[in-house]
Amino acid sequence: MEFALKQITAKASDLTAELCDLTKLRPGQILVVGCSTSEILGNRIGKAAQPEVGIAVADGVLAALKPRGVYLAAQCCEHLNRSIVIERAAANPADIVNAVPRPHAGGSFATAVYSKLTDPVVVEVIQADAGLDFGDTLIGMHLKRVVRPVRLSATELGAAHVTAGRSRPKYIGGERTEYDDALR
């Protein structure tokens, strides 16, 4: 299992770094990540929480984000209403709620992230700049509008389906409007 956990950490880090590079995330921006450790292990979402897998994914994601200065927003499971674990510095104080995730009430990944952040809080809502979803956990509610899919080099982490997206500013105006290609 230890070898497999190292592979999960490495692949989670690689996918996170790839998404950051493709989307050109900048320091201070937020990446929301949803993760089902059950799905990674080939089980149905929410049915086989594995704290060790949550730690492995958290280690990989954080290893890719920390040097870039990008904040991680870890989505909790439905038992905490898909709330978000994030550093207090990136949270809107008005959105902070009183909850501490656990493997069967928040999820193994959110629990691991909560233990690894410097000053973690849980918020009900966030509007992230990009998102990464390991296991179809439905992170879309936490992304800024407008969301565009991002195709990564891998579509699975373990047995879990991987999807990614980024937000972009809305296009306004009309046929005479000139758009900034760097923002597309």
Secondary structure, 3 states (H helix, E strand, C coil): CHHHHHHHHHHHHHHHHHHHHHHCCCCCCEEEEEECHHHHCCCCCCCCCCHHHHHHHHHHHHHHHHHHCCEEEEECCHHHCCCEEEEHHHCCHHHEECCCCECCEECHHHHHHHHHCCCEEEECCCCECEEEEECCCCCHHHECCCEEECCCCCCEECCEEEEEEEECCCCCCCCCCCCCHHHC
